[in-house]
């Protein structure tokens, strides 16, 4: 796989991880807003699992950003414009994956 293709792929992965991270943070906030849970142990377990998932996503996001930087540095000077054009196209297609709010609003209609 050449550098331009991988840059596009990493850009899309970064967007997917950022969307998932945002959804998980909203979910954790919703757990905190739940004043009197019926079963505190279950809610606590879900909160811990969500928090662990957030930490994993943050690590993944940092790894992808590091790879992104390495790829940009390694891109041949003449190919960098092509890479940037491909990246721009990928960013325009962002939010391929619906957020939790989008899924909830679909079901509530």
Secondary structure, 3 states (H helix, E strand, C coil): CCHHHHHHHHHHHHHHHHHHHHHHHHHHHHHHHCCCCCCHHHHHHHHHHHHHHHHHHHHHHHHHHHHHHHHHHHCCHHHHHHHHHHHHHHHHCCCCCCCHHHHHHHHHC
